[in-house]
Amino acid sequence: MQVRTDVYRAQGDDGQIYIVFRRTQIVSVKTPYGLVKKQREPKFYLGNGDLLECSGSYDTFKTVDGKLVLRLIPAKAGAVG
């Protein structure tokens, strides 16, 4: 099993900037045709490890307790890192 982690910046409804991690598990499944890699649905986490769930549009998330709503900040074109 492999885990891929992507890092994003997000702005909270409190005006602060937060780090958001997207973790995707990739597992190898044995089939009659050989090993096939399958990707599970990604999960999003706040920088402190709290699980995030979708909240409306594709780029908006909220904490499980609903106290914080975050919107991903799009990367600038040509930005590296």
Phi, psi and omega in degrees: 000137176243150175235125178256132181239126175247147183244134179229159170258146178217150177253129180277164178291352175269001177091350181278158176263134182235158173264134178236133177255137171249118181249128181237126177269136176240121182241149176263128182247131180278124178236169176300342181262004181116189180283135178236132178274130178240141181251126176278160179299134182292152175243145182250139181228145172287159182306332179273002177100355179292135179290140177248150176235156181298147181218084178090249184282171185296339184250016181240132181227161175221155175290159184301323180280354176078009183283338184226129175247133183238146173236126181298142177265119182295143178290145178287145179299132178083000180287144179243139175100000000 
